């Protein structure tokens, strides 16, 4: 009997759509070699879970893009990403030399096309972390006001009522001031990074 998530293309399409069965199938098919490799290189179960999850996030983000075409098998792509993430973790934890070995991203002489994807993912994660840190430094009521508008999709009318502003225009003015302060904090942090 044909299973709709048997092929690599259907697994990727299912992953991109958030299909739980496709995600589970990818996990079941590819976790074992990654678990074994990380274990052989000093990692434990938690390390495997963290590294594999981050690799799945990279694959998920790429699979959602219409122009993404995987030029190797899913397992090869995930393994290469996990390998790279593990070397970076070791490097960060100072368990490995500062420079990765010349074959850290290579296997059997093949260079994997994941490097750009991983760099974009890392840059995006850094951007989010800097933004999170800037929000923490922003303080109240600005932090709550911006979260109400951007995260909770509240209208200026709702924000005015919730924060005690006399009208939506005053709430909008305060939101603008808070956003300006957030940008300054963010860009200073980004410049230091």
Buried (B, 14 or more C-beta within 10 A) or exposed (E): EEEEBEEBEBBBBBBBEEBEEBBEBBEEBBBEEBBEBBEEBEBEEEBBBBBBEBBBEBBBBBBEEEEEEBEBEBBBBBBBBBBBBBBBBBBEEEEBEEEBEEEBBEEEEEEBEBEEBBEEBBEEEEEEEBBEBBBEBBEEBBBBBBEBBEEEEBEBEBBBBBBEBEEBEBBBEBBEEBBEBBEEBBEEBEEEE
